């Protein structure tokens, strides 16, 4: 095992996987690199192994967030291009490191929380540090709060089974260290405190009595209040149940049914010395606000909830998660809101999902952006392809998505054109790559008609694969539909093709993944100028990855034959090494590649940085991309 030490240290070690003549080792360490944000790394190091009779160098991968410049269509640089995208961001602002500015935490997937450090005077101001802050297991929600009133932030989290887990900060305000003290906070009668997984509670000293109050929304439309009264065994706080009808709040949704405050935020938004209340609800298209019209010692939150901001209320798909803090460092309180997707068409806001509302004057808020963290994000589910689109001999990037924002009937294929050089890439988002109507596209490229250019087979959400001829004459790719059903799956949907000459007969064969998790093998039985794909097996290699198989044919180990890498929804990325020949492949399943991913894993390979080895672009459920640089030399 190899370990690395640094600030915000993250360590991971994986056993050596040995099969036949190949050994694979993963060694990982997270590194804090303030001087050069483009060198920031995330765990996931896929190290080479050697065997007695094998001198092939296996790849070694390291994840990078900003390896080279990428700009949007307007020319604005993405600050964290390969962060991976957000679908349901749950933000929180707080000073976690004692330097008197607000840092940012974002939960987008269950179990872990992403940390951005506030670095005033730098661009970007909020710098990504890690996807798994201190390896904390937080379940479906989290709240930082000074529960023991010792001047630093502790942590409440949804684990296990929607009880309230307590992590005490046993470090300092500048160097926190969270230790699990209780898997469930309890009231004075020993009854565990319970918060539904879909409800995100909040905690604050609501009545200024130096005791922390816990507010939990209920599905009946009311808010339960607990107040800390003492510490029990091992210093674990105990709570007194105060009421199930806090301030007579009863939320009536716009759709006419009662529903609880799914997400709550407490903070002095108007700087009058008391805690105001924000909430988001599954059945509310925006944020609701109740001003505290009482005092710090005697709060009054019984007023009618109003849409916020008053001048131009925020409109989203519903179920919004607010947090209050000084985002811009000007001394007043601003608002960040994550759109989780509720009753108002969650498919329309998968990209616009983290809103920043700046307090521009006392009580006046101005919407600044709906994409507060700047990164590549094409919505829900991204599938990348690496190919030279414009014929300039460097690699460009295509990104297919599941459903286009605002258009539930169609997806898009976005293109990132490399406007730099092979050794110094610079990518710009350059609109859409036209493949016609439908959604969840995946193009696979090969010379299918023998004219020395790249044609395409296109997989879609359905069971038919389309054949496109490349009609360009200048080395670029300009596709024209030739056959809308060149191959049809015998079962399943969501076709994901990959092309390669598996039998060394001079034409491209095809392996197609599908929603069921199995693979389909089609032999090209046509001619060099006229492809014809014949189904050989719809359970190829007897491989079943559970759900959503996405195969890629690629020479992973550099021995001159095609290996098979298969992405999936639940099993990550599996490596099937070809230990046969170029004409008679024999695949050995080495199991999952030890590369971190969240949800659906969609890999693509190519020498994107022009250093002579193939890197990995990894798409996923968040709609963004992860970049794994190949460190093999």
Secondary structure, DSSP 8 states (H G I E B T S, - for coil): ------TT--EEE---EEETTEEEEEEEE-B--SS-GGG-EES--EEE--BTTB------EEEES-SS-EE-TTS-B-TTTTS---SS-EEEEE-SSSSSS-EEEEE-STT--EEEEE-TTSSSSEEEEESSGGG---BT-EEEE-TT-SSS-EEEEE-STTBEEEEEE-S-SSS--EEEEESS-EETTS-B-B--TT-B-EEE-TTSSSS-EEEEE-TTS-EEEEEEEEE-GGG-EEEEEEESSGGG---B-TTSSB---SEEEEE-TTSSSS-EEEEE-TT-SSEEEE---S-SSS----S--EEESSSS----SS-EEEEEE-SSSSSS-EEEEEE---TTTGGG-SSS-EEEEEEEETTEEEEEESB-S-S---SS-EEEEEE-SSSSSS-EEEEEESSBTTBTT---EEEEEE-S-SSS--EEEEEE----S-SS-EEEEE--SSSSS-EEEEE-SSSEEEEEEE--SSSS--EEEEEEEEEE-SS-S--EEEEE-SSSSSS-EEEEE-TTS-EEEEEE-S-SSS--EEEEESSGGG---SS--EEEEE-SSSSSS-EEEEE-SSS-EEEEEE-S-SSS--EEEEEE------SS-EEEEE-TTSSSS-EEEEE-TTSSEEEEEE---
